[in-house]
Amino acid sequence: RRPHEQLAAGGAGPGLVAAGTAADVVEAAAALEHDHAGARLALEEEDPFFPFDATRVTHPYLGGQLIWDRRDDPLLATRGLLATADLSGSGDWIGSDYHYLRLYAQLAGFAEALRLGSRPLVWAQSLRVGLATWSDDSLLLDARFTAGGPYSVRGYPKESLGPLDPFLGFPTGGGAMVVINEELRTLMFE
């Protein structure tokens, strides 16, 4: 049934808000007014800060990733290298509402610095770089770069470093990022 037919048949009673697009609600209200004089339908005005039609966002994207892993152990590496690059983008060419190109690359190296008894002391270093370019007014929050947390900058909450929202104060991320880590690691217990 069409919205006005459902409402006219008693699908929604007085005081209920009909679901659908604004055009469907207006059409249903006009049909009720015409077909059922005196029938009452509560219509809410569209909220200019949360219009239903504006919430539909199309964000398909394409991406690819390269991984080169020469570590001796993927979890507790004591020597070797890891290099990754992740390139993704979105635009009109795939039907997206957003237009951007994003690169995130990482290089990590591990080497045994010395031994503490039978345990190696490992020097671990990493470089992470993120760059994005976009042509819209803003870059999507999930495509922006942030840092902080146990896997990037310890001592800060996860994804807490980066530009802040001027009104709410939460991190919004940015279009570029560089994180350099240097660590000495050893196993405390086996």
Salt bridges, closest charged atoms under 4 A:
GLU27 OE2 - ARG2 NH2 2.22
GLU27 OE2 - HIS4 ND1 3.49
ASP35 OD1 - HIS34 ND1 3.10
ASP69 OD1 - ARG71 NE 2.80
ASP72 OD2 - ARG79 NH1 3.36
ASP92 OD1 - HIS99 NE2 2.70
GLU112 OE2 - ARG115 NH1 3.19
ASP136 OD1 - HIS99 ND1 3.02
GLU183 OE2 - ARG154 NH1 2.38
GLU183 OE1 - ARG185 NE 2.73
GLU190 OE2 - ARG119 NE 3.90
